[in-house]
Each structure stands twice: as C-alpha cells, then as structure tokens.
C-alpha cells in the first residue's frame, strides 16, 4: 500500500521538473532572440541617420551640427529598440 503514494509523488516531481525545464528552455530561447529583435528595430533608423547625418536647424544648438549616430544606436539597443528621436531625428521628421 505504501508503494502507490511513492509512485504518485515521484510522478508529480517528474512532471514539475519537466515543466520547469521547459520554462527555463523557453526563457533561454527568448533571451537569445532579444538582441536580434532589438537589432532589427535599431538598424533602419541607424541607416537613416548615417544617410542623413546633419542635425536639423532646431537641434544644432543643443546637439551640434551632426548627429551622433553610433551613440544613438547604442542608446537604442540599451532602451530595447526605441530610437532616440530627439537626439537623432529621422529625415522624415524635419
């Protein structure tokens, strides 16, 4: 009679371990994809910045004559894919 509860407990532990391992695997996969997703979001505005490096007149007093495209790319990556529009506005925002 004591064998049945042991099997149930063992099966319960096995199921919990499998679910936990699966959750850890999904989290690891999401972490691997994160830099790619951020990179995909940051690359188009970075390319636009390199193609149009001059600051608009309204920004020159604050940020200088030219945009800091590499700095804006780094900030975009730090912010999870959000381009710093104020510091490095895109050409269509002039």
Order of alpha helices (4+ residues) and beta strands (2+ residues): alpha-alpha-alpha
